[in-house]
Amino acid sequence: MLYQQAPQSSQPFVVTVIKEPVPHTTIMDVIFGSMALTAVLVAAALVLGGLLAVVLIRWNRSHPSGLGHMPSVSPLVAPRADRSSSPTR
């Protein structure tokens, strides 16, 4: 194990640390960043909502409702006369 040592200089040396300028964050940077994040989230929600709608519509069309299914609970859909348990007028 033979190591050679570098010759030592008798003169001192000075190290100067130069800091890089740090960009300041302004209120406009924060507003722009939050609006960009909101736009990305809204776009993702629209795409995923559209995909879910397509899947549900296709599934609903391929599985027509039969007599074994529960009736609609929507107030906008009138019950059919053949499924209605209420007396007729």
C-alpha positions in Angstrom: 0.0 0.0 0.0 2.0 2.8 -1.3 0.3 6.1 -1.7 1.8 9.2 -3.2 0.9 12.4 -1.5 0.4 15.5 -3.6 3.0 18.2 -2.8 1.5 20.8 -0.4 1.5 24.4 -1.3 2.6 26.9 1.2 0.2 29.6 -0.1 -3.4 29.7 1.2 -6.2 29.8 -1.3 -9.6 31.5 -1.0 -12.9 30.0 -2.0 -15.7 32.4 -2.9 -19.2 31.0 -2.9 -21.4 32.6 -5.4 -25.1 32.2 -4.8 -27.4 31.8 -7.9 -30.2 34.3 -8.0 -33.5 32.8 -6.7 -36.6 33.7 -8.7 -39.2 35.3 -6.5 -42.7 33.9 -6.4 -45.2 36.6 -7.0 -49.0 36.5 -6.4 -49.5 36.2 -10.2 -47.4 33.0 -10.2 -49.5 31.5 -7.4 -52.8 32.5 -9.2 -51.6 31.2 -12.5 -50.5 27.9 -10.9 -53.8 27.4 -9.2 -55.8 28.2 -12.3 -53.6 25.7 -14.3 -54.1 23.0 -11.7 -57.9 23.7 -11.7 -58.0 23.5 -15.5 -56.2 20.1 -15.5 -58.5 18.7 -12.8 -61.7 19.9 -14.6 -60.4 18.5 -17.9 -59.7 15.1 -16.3 -63.1 15.1 -14.6 -64.8 15.8 -17.9 -63.0 13.0 -19.7 -63.6 10.5 -16.9 -67.3 11.6 -16.7 -67.7 11.2 -20.4 -66.2 7.8 -20.4 -68.4 6.7 -17.5 -71.5 8.0 -19.3 -70.6 6.1 -22.4 -70.1 2.9 -20.4 -73.3 3.3 -18.5 -75.4 4.1 -21.5 -74.0 1.1 -23.4 -74.5 -1.2 -20.4 -78.1 0.1 -20.0 -78.9 -0.4 -23.7 -77.5 -4.0 -23.7 -79.4 -4.9 -20.5 -83.0 -3.9 -21.0 -85.2 -3.7 -17.9 -87.4 -6.7 -17.3 -90.1 -7.5 -14.9 -87.6 -8.5 -12.2 -86.2 -5.0 -11.9 -87.4 -2.4 -9.5 -89.6 0.3 -10.8 -88.3 3.8 -11.4 -88.3 6.1 -8.4 -88.0 9.3 -10.4 -90.9 11.7 -10.0 -90.6 12.6 -13.7 -91.4 9.1 -14.8 -95.0 8.0 -14.5 -95.5 4.4 -13.4 -96.9 2.0 -16.1 -100.4 0.8 -15.7 -99.4 -2.9 -15.9 -96.8 -2.5 -13.1 -98.7 -0.1 -10.9 -100.1 -1.4 -7.7 -102.3 1.6 -7.1 -106.0 1.4 -8.0 -107.1 3.0 -11.2 -109.4 6.0 -11.1 
